[in-house]
Amino acid sequence: MDYFDHVDYIRHADWDAFKQTANSRNARIILLSSKAEHPHYGFAYRDSDILLFGSEGSGVPLTIQEQCDGRITIPMKPGMRSLNLAVSAGMALGEALRQTGQFPE
């Protein structure tokens, strides 16, 4: 990936370490789930939010879902299962960046 040098990232040892980092930053953890009811475009994002995506096959464990500060979904046409992870991440991130004015000039 030729853009990797331009990305800041942290690799966490486990969920508890991740949650501690989020709490120390006063960040909300927002879960994207096909089972959520609130659409991603109607959610009021903050610039400190963390978007959490689960596995395409198994999603996010219930114990993790219960610890998230918000749950949103990308509405789908009836009968459709879900979008793939990369498409979902791009759509949600794009909306969050738009709302918080963080798109690059």
All heavy atoms as an XYZ file, in Angstrom:
823
protein
N       0.842     -1.173      0.000
C       0.000      0.000      0.000
C       0.892      1.243      0.000
O       1.633      1.472      0.950
C      -0.903     -0.018      1.227
C      -1.894     -1.176      1.228
S      -3.091     -1.104      2.577
C      -2.060     -1.486      3.972
N       0.789      2.006     -1.020
C       1.655      3.172     -1.155
C       1.244      4.338     -0.257
O       1.982      5.304     -0.117
C       1.724      3.628     -2.610
C       0.367      3.988     -3.189
O      -0.655      3.672     -2.549
O       0.341      4.589     -4.268
N       0.099      4.273      0.389
C      -0.338      5.348      1.281
C      -0.114      5.021      2.749
O      -0.393      5.820      3.626
C      -1.817      5.669      1.061
C      -2.717      4.469      1.205
C      -3.172      4.070      2.454
C      -3.117      3.737      0.097
C      -3.988      2.971      2.598
C      -3.929      2.637      0.227
C      -4.370      2.256      1.479
O      -5.164      1.158      1.615
N       0.411      3.857      3.057
C       0.543      3.398      4.441
C       1.409      4.337      5.288
O       1.149      4.515      6.478
C       1.107      1.973      4.469
C       0.886      1.278      5.773
C      -0.384      0.897      6.159
C       1.944      1.022      6.624
C      -0.601      0.260      7.367
C       1.730      0.383      7.839
C       0.458      0.006      8.203
N       2.417      4.957      4.688
C       3.275      5.880      5.427
C       2.539      7.157      5.848
O       3.034      7.914      6.675
C       4.502      6.262      4.594
C       5.456      5.098      4.409
O       5.421      4.160      5.237
O       6.239      5.126      3.434
N       1.358      7.391      5.301
C       0.595      8.599      5.601
C      -0.522      8.351      6.613
O      -1.327      9.235      6.879
C      -0.009      9.172      4.320
C       1.016      9.484      3.287
N       1.765     10.640      3.309
C       1.450      8.778      2.213
C       2.612     10.635      2.295
N       2.427      9.518      1.610
N      -0.558      7.152      7.169
C      -1.626      6.761      8.088
C      -1.063      6.609      9.496
O      -0.012      6.011      9.688
C      -2.254      5.420      7.642
C      -3.306      4.956      8.624
C      -2.833      5.536      6.245
N      -1.772      7.192     10.467
C      -1.428      6.961     11.866
C      -2.288      5.813     12.366
O      -3.506      5.814     12.175
C      -1.720      8.208     12.707
C      -0.825      9.382     12.342
O       0.345      9.136     11.984
O      -1.293     10.522     12.414
N      -1.677      4.850     13.003
C      -2.446      3.725     13.517
C      -1.836      3.219     14.814
O      -0.672      3.467     15.114
C      -2.540      2.593     12.492
C      -1.213      1.913     12.221
C      -0.850      0.769     12.925
C      -0.328      2.419     11.286
C       0.377      0.158     12.692
C       0.886      1.813     11.046
C       1.227      0.685     11.754
O       2.428      0.088     11.526
N      -2.652      2.545     15.577
C      -2.231      1.898     16.816
C      -2.720      0.460     16.757
O      -3.888      0.215     16.435
C      -2.849      2.582     18.059
C      -2.434      4.048     18.139
C      -2.471      1.832     19.331
C      -3.201      4.827     19.201
N      -1.852     -0.460     17.076
C      -2.269     -1.856     17.172
C      -2.455     -2.179     18.648
O      -1.528     -2.046     19.443
C      -1.217     -2.775     16.556
C      -1.672     -4.195     16.541
C      -0.724     -5.065     15.790
N      -1.241     -6.407     15.786
C      -0.983     -7.289     14.884
N      -0.191     -6.986     13.878
N      -1.500     -8.491     14.955
N      -3.655     -2.573     19.020
C      -4.002     -2.844     20.411
C      -3.848     -4.332     20.712
O      -4.142     -5.174     19.867
C      -5.432     -2.412     20.698
C      -5.654     -0.956     20.436
N      -5.292      0.017     21.329
C      -6.177     -0.306     19.375
C      -5.584      1.205     20.840
N      -6.126      1.039     19.649
N      -3.439     -4.639     21.920
C      -3.238     -6.035     22.329
C      -4.555     -6.806     22.392
O      -4.602     -7.992     22.077
C      -2.534     -6.099     23.679
N      -5.622     -6.130     22.780
C      -6.920     -6.790     22.908
C      -8.017     -5.734     23.017
O      -7.752     -4.529     22.953
C      -6.948     -7.727     24.124
C      -6.558     -7.046     25.431
O      -6.734     -5.812     25.554
O      -6.067     -7.739     26.333
N      -9.262     -6.187     23.164
C     -10.400     -5.278     23.235
C     -10.259     -4.302     24.403
O     -10.553     -3.110     24.271
C     -11.711     -6.052     23.334
C     -12.872     -5.157     23.615
C     -13.523     -4.999     24.804
C     -13.505     -4.245     22.712
N     -14.526     -4.060     24.687
C     -14.538     -3.583     23.411
C     -13.308     -3.922     21.370
C     -15.361     -2.634     22.820
C     -14.133     -2.974     20.782
C     -15.145     -2.340     21.491
N      -9.832     -4.795     25.566
C      -9.713     -3.933     26.739
C      -8.721     -2.798     26.506
O      -8.967     -1.655     26.902
C      -9.319     -4.742     27.977
C     -10.439     -5.661     28.438
O     -11.624     -5.336     28.207
O     -10.128     -6.708     29.034
N      -7.607     -3.081     25.852
C      -6.620     -2.044     25.547
C      -7.203     -1.037     24.554
O      -6.998      0.170     24.687
C      -5.348     -2.665     24.991
N      -7.943     -1.526     23.570
C      -8.603     -0.649     22.604
C      -9.617      0.256     23.305
O      -9.633      1.466     23.096
C      -9.297     -1.489     21.529
C     -10.203     -0.711     20.631
C      -9.690      0.144     19.676
C     -11.574     -0.833     20.744
C     -10.529      0.875     18.840
C     -12.423     -0.114     19.917
C     -11.892      0.738     18.965
N     -10.436     -0.332     24.158
C     -11.461      0.420     24.875
C     -10.821      1.472     25.780
O     -11.311      2.600     25.869
C     -12.311     -0.561     25.696
C     -13.486      0.040     26.377
C     -14.644      0.220     25.448
C     -15.870      0.554     26.287
N     -16.759      1.444     25.667
N      -9.712      1.135     26.420
C      -9.012      2.082     27.279
C      -8.502      3.280     26.475
O      -8.624      4.428     26.903
C      -7.854      1.388     27.993
C      -7.144      2.272     28.971
C      -6.050      1.523     29.717
O      -5.613      0.445     29.314
N      -5.584      2.102     30.804
N      -7.960      3.009     25.294
C      -7.493      4.101     24.431
C      -8.661      4.993     24.012
O      -8.562      6.221     24.050
C      -6.780      3.545     23.185
O      -5.639      2.806     23.606
C      -6.350      4.655     22.255
N      -9.777      4.385     23.632
C     -10.962      5.161     23.241
C     -11.439      6.029     24.403
O     -11.741      7.210     24.217
C     -12.070      4.232     22.771
N     -11.483      5.454     25.583
C     -11.927      6.210     26.761
C     -10.979      7.357     27.073
O     -11.424      8.454     27.418
C     -12.049      5.290     27.977
C     -13.226      4.346     27.870
O     -14.161      4.575     27.103
N     -13.180      3.271     28.619
N      -9.676      7.124     26.939
C      -8.707      8.179     27.246
C      -8.809      9.341     26.261
O      -8.428     10.462     26.583
C      -7.284      7.616     27.272
O      -6.850      7.301     25.969
N      -9.318      9.074     25.069
C      -9.501     10.119     24.050
C     -10.897     10.709     24.078
O     -11.246     11.528     23.233
C      -9.234      9.539     22.663
C      -7.808      9.129     22.457
C      -7.633      8.579     21.069
N      -6.247      8.250     20.823
C      -5.790      7.802     19.685
N      -6.616      7.634     18.661
N      -4.517      7.517     19.536
N     -11.712     10.232     25.015
C     -13.107     10.658     25.096
C     -13.823     10.414     23.774
O     -14.630     11.237     23.319
C     -13.210     12.127     25.521
C     -14.570     12.447     26.094
O     -15.256     11.572     26.597
N     -14.971     13.700     25.998
N     -13.512      9.293     23.146
C     -14.079      8.944     21.842
C     -15.252      7.986     22.009
O     -15.228      7.107     22.874
C     -13.006      8.293     20.972
N     -16.252      8.170     21.172
C     -17.355      7.211     21.130
C     -16.989      6.105     20.154
O     -16.383      6.369     19.111
C     -18.637      7.873     20.647
C     -19.133      8.989     21.518
C     -20.455      9.549     21.015
N     -20.368     10.000     19.625
C     -21.395     10.476     18.922
N     -22.592     10.559     19.478
N     -21.237     10.866     17.674
N     -17.386      4.891     20.470
C     -17.217      3.764     19.552
C     -18.572      3.528     18.895
O     -19.562      3.240     19.570
C     -16.730      2.502     20.284
C     -15.372      2.778     20.940
C     -16.656      1.326     19.306
C     -14.878      1.656     21.828
N     -18.591      3.703     17.574
C     -19.822      3.584     16.803
C     -19.748      2.319     15.955
O     -18.892      2.187     15.087
C     -20.026      4.821     15.891
C     -19.879      6.132     16.693
C     -21.365      4.732     15.179
C     -20.782      6.271     17.889
N     -20.645      1.390     16.223
C     -20.678      0.103     15.536
C     -21.560      0.175     14.302
O     -22.696      0.646     14.373
C     -21.220     -0.973     16.486
C     -21.472     -2.351     15.881
C     -20.162     -2.987     15.438
C     -22.201     -3.238     16.873
N     -21.033     -0.283     13.181
C     -21.850     -0.462     11.990
C     -22.327     -1.907     11.963
O     -21.514     -2.825     12.026
C     -21.057     -0.140     10.721
C     -21.280      1.308     10.298
C     -20.314      2.209     10.988
C     -21.292      1.443      8.835
N     -23.636     -2.082     11.881
C     -24.217     -3.421     11.931
C     -25.423     -3.497     11.012
O     -26.239     -2.562     10.966
C     -24.654     -3.736     13.373
O     -25.422     -4.918     13.414
N     -25.546     -4.604     10.320
C     -26.725     -4.805      9.468
C     -27.987     -4.964     10.318
O     -29.094     -4.842      9.814
C     -26.531     -6.028      8.566
O     -26.373     -7.189      9.354
N     -27.818     -5.199     11.623
C     -28.954     -5.377     12.517
C     -29.356     -4.093     13.250
O     -30.342     -4.072     13.978
C     -28.642     -6.486     13.521
C     -28.450     -7.834     12.844
C     -27.854     -8.841     13.805
C     -27.537    -10.142     13.121
N     -26.519    -10.034     12.106
N     -28.589     -3.020     13.082
C     -28.923     -1.748     13.723
C     -30.110     -1.111     13.003
O     -30.451     -1.488     11.876
C     -27.720     -0.819     13.692
N     -30.732     -0.144     13.639
C     -31.906      0.506     13.058
C     -31.643      1.922     12.568
O     -32.308      2.398     11.663
C     -33.046      0.511     14.076
C     -33.529     -0.893     14.411
C     -34.685     -0.891     15.394
O     -35.229      0.196     15.696
O     -35.048     -1.979     15.851
N     -30.687      2.623     13.162
C     -30.427      4.027     12.822
C     -29.548      4.111     11.572
O     -28.452      3.566     11.559
C     -29.739      4.713     14.011
C     -29.772      6.195     13.940
N     -30.862      6.937     14.315
C     -28.841      7.076     13.519
C     -30.604      8.216     14.142
N     -29.384      8.327     13.653
N     -29.990      4.791     10.509
C     -29.182      4.858      9.284
C     -27.921      5.716      9.461
O     -27.935      6.711     10.186
C     -30.118      5.490      8.263
C     -31.145      6.213      9.064
C     -31.266      5.490     10.375
N     -26.867      5.326      8.784
C     -25.570      6.002      8.910
C     -25.634      7.478      8.515
O     -24.933      8.302      9.063
C     -24.501      5.275      8.093
C     -24.618      5.475      6.619
N     -25.658      4.970      5.873
C     -23.831      6.144      5.757
C     -25.503      5.319      4.613
N     -24.400      6.025      4.513
N     -26.473      7.826      7.570
C     -26.543      9.205      7.098
C     -27.350     10.097      8.040
O     -27.283     11.309      7.949
C     -27.119      9.282      5.680
C     -28.470      8.632      5.542
C     -29.625      9.293      5.930
C     -28.584      7.347      5.029
C     -30.862      8.688      5.826
C     -29.814      6.733      4.912
C     -30.955      7.408      5.310
O     -32.167      6.806      5.203
N     -28.101      9.517      8.974
C     -28.882     10.289      9.921
C     -28.221     10.410     11.281
O     -28.764     11.038     12.186
N     -27.058      9.831     11.416
C     -26.328      9.848     12.681
C     -25.491     11.116     12.783
O     -24.912     11.555     11.785
C     -25.416      8.613     12.753
C     -24.728      8.436     14.068
C     -25.401      7.904     15.153
C     -23.404      8.806     14.223
C     -24.768      7.737     16.368
C     -22.759      8.644     15.432
C     -23.441      8.112     16.511
N     -25.428     11.727     13.956
C     -24.630     12.947     14.155
C     -23.227     12.550     14.614
O     -22.996     12.277     15.788
C     -25.290     13.855     15.178
N     -22.297     12.498     13.673
C     -20.918     12.105     13.968
C     -20.166     13.235     14.662
O     -20.455     14.411     14.453
C     -20.176     11.759     12.672
C     -20.725     10.573     11.943
C     -21.683     10.742     10.940
C     -20.302      9.290     12.226
C     -22.197      9.662     10.256
C     -20.809      8.199     11.545
C     -21.754      8.385     10.563
O     -22.264      7.320      9.885
N     -19.189     12.841     15.454
C     -18.248     13.776     16.057
C     -16.868     13.464     15.487
O     -16.591     12.318     15.111
C     -18.202     13.602     17.579
C     -19.519     13.877     18.262
C     -19.397     13.629     19.740
N     -20.691     13.683     20.391
C     -20.936     13.170     21.578
N     -19.975     12.562     22.259
N     -22.139     13.255     22.105
N     -15.990     14.462     15.461
C     -14.676     14.220     14.868
C     -13.811     13.257     15.677
O     -12.832     12.737     15.181
C     -13.927     15.521     14.583
C     -13.667     16.350     15.818
O     -14.032     15.940     16.939
O     -13.088     17.438     15.658
N     -14.202     12.948     16.904
C     -13.441     11.999     17.723
C     -14.009     10.584     17.678
O     -13.466      9.673     18.314
C     -13.407     12.487     19.177
O     -14.733     12.590     19.686
N     -15.097     10.367     16.934
C     -15.712      9.040     16.874
C     -14.778      7.998     16.269
O     -13.969      8.296     15.392
C     -16.990      9.071     16.031
C     -18.161      9.711     16.738
O     -18.110      9.865     17.983
O     -19.138     10.063     16.052
N     -14.940      6.777     16.743
C     -14.248      5.617     16.188
C     -15.318      4.741     15.559
O     -16.298      4.380     16.224
C     -13.497      4.840     17.277
C     -12.395      5.699     17.884
C     -12.939      3.535     16.716
C     -11.756      5.102     19.127
N     -15.161      4.418     14.278
C     -16.107      3.535     13.593
C     -15.609      2.111     13.710
O     -14.465      1.805     13.375
C     -16.241      3.940     12.127
C     -16.680      5.382     11.862
C     -16.768      5.634     10.367
C     -17.990      5.692     12.545
N     -16.466      1.229     14.181
C     -16.110     -0.176     14.394
C     -16.885     -1.052     13.424
O     -18.114     -0.946     13.323
C     -16.433     -0.581     15.838
C     -16.132     -2.022     16.228
C     -14.632     -2.315     16.147
C     -16.658     -2.313     17.623
N     -16.154     -1.886     12.712
C     -16.740     -2.814     11.748
C     -16.373     -4.230     12.146
O     -15.251     -4.482     12.578
C     -16.195     -2.547     10.332
C     -16.444     -1.153      9.855
C     -15.579     -0.119     10.183
C     -17.551     -0.875      9.085
C     -15.802      1.173      9.756
C     -17.786      0.428      8.648
C     -16.920      1.446      8.977
N     -17.290     -5.153     11.986
C     -17.022     -6.545     12.322
C     -16.690     -7.361     11.102
O     -16.611     -6.866      9.979
N     -16.510     -8.620     11.338
C     -16.244     -9.592     10.281
C     -17.456     -9.687      9.353
O     -18.600     -9.646      9.809
C     -15.972    -10.956     10.925
O     -16.147    -11.989     10.011
N     -17.192     -9.829      8.056
C     -18.307     -9.975      7.104
C     -19.131    -11.219      7.413
O     -20.336    -11.224      7.259
C     -17.779    -10.053      5.672
C     -17.331     -8.726      5.134
C     -16.953     -8.787      3.664
O     -17.584     -9.538      2.896
O     -16.012     -8.070      3.276
N     -18.479    -12.262      7.863
C     -19.177    -13.523      8.093
C     -19.875    -13.614      9.435
O     -20.996    -14.107      9.532
N     -19.222    -13.121     10.493
C     -19.783    -13.334     11.827
C     -20.124    -12.056     12.578
O     -20.677    -12.111     13.675
C     -18.818    -14.174     12.661
O     -17.564    -13.526     12.760
N     -19.798    -10.899     12.027
C     -20.134     -9.654     12.692
C     -19.292     -9.406     13.930
O     -18.144     -9.821     14.011
N     -19.877     -8.733     14.908
C     -19.203     -8.372     16.153
C     -19.873     -9.142     17.289
O     -21.102     -9.180     17.371
C     -19.322     -6.843     16.391
C     -18.788     -6.450     17.743
C     -18.585     -6.095     15.289
N     -19.083     -9.735     18.171
C     -19.675    -10.481     19.290
C     -20.609     -9.592     20.127
O     -20.369     -8.389     20.289
C     -18.468    -10.914     20.123
C     -17.312    -10.865     19.183
C     -17.621     -9.778     18.199
N     -21.654    -10.188     20.667
C     -22.639     -9.463     21.456
C     -21.992     -8.729     22.630
O     -22.376     -7.599     22.949
C     -23.724    -10.419     21.963
C     -24.877     -9.789     22.731
C     -25.591     -8.739     21.895
C     -25.857    -10.859     23.173
N     -20.994     -9.331     23.260
C     -20.329     -8.679     24.404
C     -19.651     -7.379     23.983
O     -19.573     -6.440     24.774
C     -19.294     -9.606     25.051
O     -18.348    -10.015     24.063
C     -19.950    -10.821     25.663
N     -19.182     -7.308     22.747
C     -18.573     -6.074     22.224
C     -19.666     -5.097     21.817
O     -19.587     -3.903     22.113
C     -17.648     -6.378     21.026
C     -16.549     -7.369     21.412
C     -17.087     -5.094     20.432
C     -15.582     -6.887     22.449
N     -20.702     -5.585     21.154
C     -21.810     -4.720     20.734
C     -22.376     -3.941     21.909
O     -22.676     -2.756     21.789
C     -22.940     -5.551     20.113
C     -22.610     -6.169     18.800
C     -23.777     -6.957     18.241
O     -24.937     -6.597     18.450
N     -23.488     -8.028     17.540
N     -22.501     -4.595     23.043
C     -23.085     -3.974     24.236
C     -22.223     -2.849     24.796
O     -22.714     -2.015     25.543
C     -23.328     -5.040     25.304
C     -24.396     -6.036     24.909
C     -24.473     -7.242     25.818
O     -23.511     -7.472     26.601
O     -25.481     -7.956     25.759
N     -20.950     -2.812     24.441
C     -20.040     -1.794     24.951
C     -19.898     -0.594     24.010
O     -19.192      0.367     24.335
C     -18.664     -2.408     25.206
C     -18.680     -3.478     26.285
C     -17.310     -4.068     26.483
O     -16.359     -3.361     26.793
N     -17.193     -5.368     26.276
N     -20.547     -0.646     22.864
C     -20.453      0.448     21.892
C     -21.394      1.582     22.287
O     -22.427      1.359     22.919
C     -20.778     -0.064     20.495
S     -19.529     -1.209     19.880
N     -21.017      2.785     21.910
C     -21.779      3.970     22.269
C     -22.902      4.283     21.284
O     -23.787      5.070     21.590
C     -20.833      5.176     22.352
C     -19.739      4.939     23.371
O     -20.063      4.786     24.560
O     -18.557      4.883     22.973
N     -22.855      3.696     20.116
C     -23.884      3.900     19.111
C     -23.855      2.749     18.123
O     -22.825      2.092     17.951
N     -25.001      2.497     17.490
C     -25.107      1.456     16.472
C     -25.834      2.048     15.276
O     -26.918      2.601     15.417
C     -25.872      0.241     17.011
C     -25.132     -0.496     18.091
C     -25.935     -1.658     18.602
N     -26.349     -2.512     17.496
C     -26.895     -3.705     17.656
N     -27.119     -4.183     18.831
N     -27.245     -4.413     16.600
N     -25.212      1.917     14.110
C     -25.812      2.453     12.896
C     -25.765      1.390     11.799
O     -25.022      0.412     11.890
C     -25.100      3.736     12.424
C     -23.601      3.500     12.211
C     -25.333      4.866     13.430
C     -22.842      4.709     11.677
N     -26.553      1.616     10.768
C     -26.607      0.679      9.655
C     -26.625      1.437      8.330
O     -26.917      2.636      8.300
C     -27.867     -0.216      9.752
O     -27.763     -1.287      8.808
C     -29.152      0.565      9.510
N     -26.299      0.751      7.284
C     -26.459      1.286      5.933
C     -27.724      0.623      5.385
O     -27.744     -0.603      5.197
C     -25.242      0.974      5.044
C     -23.999      1.663      5.629
C     -25.499      1.414      3.602
C     -22.701      1.277      4.965
N     -28.786      1.388      5.180
C     -30.046      0.792      4.735
C     -29.875      0.028      3.421
O     -29.157      0.463      2.524
C     -30.971      1.995      4.566
C     -30.382      3.053      5.433
C     -28.896      2.839      5.367
N     -30.539     -1.103      3.364
C     -30.460     -1.963      2.185
C     -31.857     -2.178      1.615
O     -32.853     -2.114      2.331
C     -29.875     -3.325      2.579
C     -28.477     -3.280      3.144
S     -27.237     -2.916      1.914
C     -27.398     -4.313      0.830
N     -31.903     -2.444      0.341
C     -33.144     -2.813     -0.320
C     -33.655     -4.113      0.310
O     -32.855     -5.013      0.595
C     -32.867     -3.006     -1.812
C     -34.067     -3.286     -2.644
C     -33.688     -3.362     -4.108
C     -34.906     -3.642     -4.951
N     -34.569     -3.674     -6.378
N     -34.954     -4.221      0.566
C     -35.488     -5.454      1.157
C     -35.043     -6.688      0.378
O     -35.008     -6.689     -0.857
C     -37.003     -5.266      1.068
C     -37.183     -3.782      1.070
C     -35.997     -3.235      0.309
N     -34.652     -7.711      1.114
C     -34.198     -8.954      0.505
C     -32.697     -9.032      0.302
O     -32.155    -10.098      0.039
N     -32.021     -7.896      0.423
C     -30.560     -7.879      0.288
C     -29.955     -8.121      1.665
O     -30.456     -7.609      2.658
C     -30.081     -6.545     -0.282
C     -30.679     -6.206     -1.633
S     -30.326     -7.403     -2.925
C     -28.583     -7.211     -3.111
N     -28.866     -8.868      1.712
C     -28.255     -9.243      2.990
C     -27.409     -8.123      3.568
O     -27.690     -7.619      4.634
C     -27.412    -10.505      2.761
C     -27.235    -11.346      3.942
C     -26.668    -12.715      3.571
N     -25.669    -12.667      2.530
C     -24.371    -12.733      2.729
N     -23.897    -12.857      3.937
N     -23.526    -12.681      1.733
N     -26.330     -7.745      2.886
C     -25.459     -6.672      3.366
C     -24.442     -6.318      2.285
O     -24.260     -7.046      1.314
C     -24.725     -7.105      4.644
O     -23.871     -8.194      4.375
N     -23.767     -5.199      2.475
C     -22.675     -4.792      1.595
C     -21.383     -5.415      2.111
O     -21.289     -5.780      3.285
C     -22.543     -3.272      1.596
C     -23.752     -2.500      1.092
C     -23.599     -1.021      1.397
C     -23.935     -2.724     -0.398
N     -20.349     -5.485      1.267
C     -19.097     -6.011      1.786
C     -18.439     -4.965      2.678
O     -18.803     -3.795      2.690
C     -18.183     -6.549      0.682
C     -17.504     -5.475     -0.129
O     -17.216     -4.387      0.358
N     -17.234     -5.788     -1.375
N     -17.464     -5.408      3.448
C     -16.839     -4.574      4.470
C     -16.192     -3.317      3.902
O     -16.374     -2.216      4.441
C     -15.807     -5.405      5.244
C     -15.127     -4.720      6.406
C     -16.141     -4.240      7.423
C     -14.138     -5.667      7.050
N     -15.456     -3.439      2.813
C     -14.765     -2.279      2.244
C     -15.758     -1.220      1.767
O     -15.559     -0.019      1.997
C     -13.859     -2.706      1.092
N     -16.824     -1.627      1.139
C     -17.835     -0.679      0.658
C     -18.521     -0.010      1.848
O     -18.697      1.215      1.883
C     -18.864     -1.387     -0.255
C     -20.044     -0.482     -0.562
C     -18.192     -1.858     -1.535
N     -18.892     -0.802      2.847
C     -19.547     -0.251      4.041
C     -18.648      0.749      4.753
O     -19.093      1.828      5.156
C     -19.917     -1.378      5.012
O     -20.832     -2.254      4.419
N     -17.383      0.400      4.908
C     -16.434      1.293      5.585
C     -16.289      2.596      4.812
O     -16.295      3.684      5.401
C     -15.086      0.605      5.744
N     -16.177      2.512      3.499
C     -16.044      3.708      2.682
C     -17.262      4.611      2.767
O     -17.136      5.837      2.877
N     -18.446      4.023      2.751
C     -19.671      4.822      2.829
C     -19.800      5.512      4.183
O     -20.091      6.708      4.259
C     -20.890      3.934      2.571
C     -21.006      3.467      1.138
S     -22.389      2.339      0.876
C     -23.776      3.447      1.120
N     -19.576      4.775      5.251
C     -19.716      5.348      6.594
C     -18.638      6.391      6.861
O     -18.922      7.469      7.401
C     -19.657      4.240      7.643
N     -17.403      6.091      6.486
C     -16.323      7.045      6.696
C     -16.555      8.316      5.882
O     -16.351      9.423      6.373
C     -14.978      6.421      6.339
C     -13.760      7.324      6.508
C     -13.626      7.808      7.946
C     -12.502      6.599      6.052
N     -17.000      8.163      4.655
C     -17.284      9.323      3.821
C     -18.330     10.234      4.448
O     -18.183     11.457      4.464
N     -19.384      9.647      4.981
C     -20.425     10.452      5.627
C     -19.892     11.111      6.890
O     -20.170     12.287      7.156
C     -21.653      9.595      5.947
C     -22.768     10.339      6.654
C     -23.351     11.513      5.871
O     -23.138     11.618      4.638
O     -24.041     12.347      6.489
N     -19.105     10.388      7.681
C     -18.528     10.960      8.904
C     -17.584     12.111      8.566
O     -17.624     13.171      9.209
C     -17.797      9.881      9.700
N     -16.755     11.948      7.556
C     -15.844     13.022      7.140
C     -16.610     14.228      6.612
O     -16.257     15.375      6.889
C     -14.865     12.514      6.082
C     -13.833     11.493      6.553
C     -13.055     10.940      5.365
C     -12.897     12.092      7.584
N     -17.653     13.975      5.844
C     -18.477     15.072      5.315
C     -19.088     15.872      6.455
O     -18.979     17.102      6.487
C     -19.580     14.528      4.408
C     -20.432     15.627      3.755
C     -21.681     15.056      3.094
N     -22.652     14.581      4.065
C     -23.478     15.367      4.769
N     -23.445     16.676      4.622
N     -24.351     14.856      5.616
N     -19.706     15.178      7.404
C     -20.382     15.870      8.504
C     -19.420     16.646      9.402
O     -19.774     17.697      9.925
C     -21.148     14.867      9.378
C     -22.426     14.388      8.785
C     -23.228     13.580      9.790
O     -23.097     13.753     11.002
N     -24.043     12.678      9.285
N     -18.227     16.113      9.590
C     -17.282     16.746     10.518
C     -16.290     17.671      9.809
O     -15.383     18.206     10.447
C     -16.511     15.681     11.321
O     -15.788     14.818     10.434
C     -17.452     14.863     12.195
N     -16.467     17.863      8.511
C     -15.615     18.784      7.763
C     -14.167     18.352      7.681
O     -13.272     19.182      7.614
N     -13.921     17.051      7.636
C     -12.557     16.554      7.648
C     -12.058     16.045      6.295
O     -10.966     15.501      6.207
C     -12.406     15.436      8.683
C     -12.585     15.942     10.110
C     -12.336     14.832     11.086
O     -11.199     14.464     11.355
N     -13.424     14.295     11.632
N     -12.842     16.235      5.238
C     -12.316     15.873      3.920
C     -11.168     16.789      3.591
O     -11.222     17.997      3.853
C     -13.399     16.015      2.841
C     -14.162     14.757      2.561
C     -15.525     14.709      2.818
C     -13.546     13.634      2.052
C     -16.250     13.563      2.564
C     -14.253     12.482      1.788
C     -15.616     12.454      2.046
N     -10.092     16.270      2.992
C      -8.974     17.142      2.605
C      -9.435     18.145      1.550
O     -10.334     17.863      0.772
C      -7.949     16.172      2.012
C      -8.449     14.802      2.235
C      -9.875     14.883      2.678
N      -8.796     19.291      1.550
C      -9.116     20.335      0.560
C      -8.621     19.933     -0.810
O      -7.590     19.375     -0.982
C      -8.469     21.658      0.964
C      -9.067     22.239      2.222
C     -10.537     22.650      2.069
O     -10.911     23.169      1.013
O     -11.279     22.420      3.007
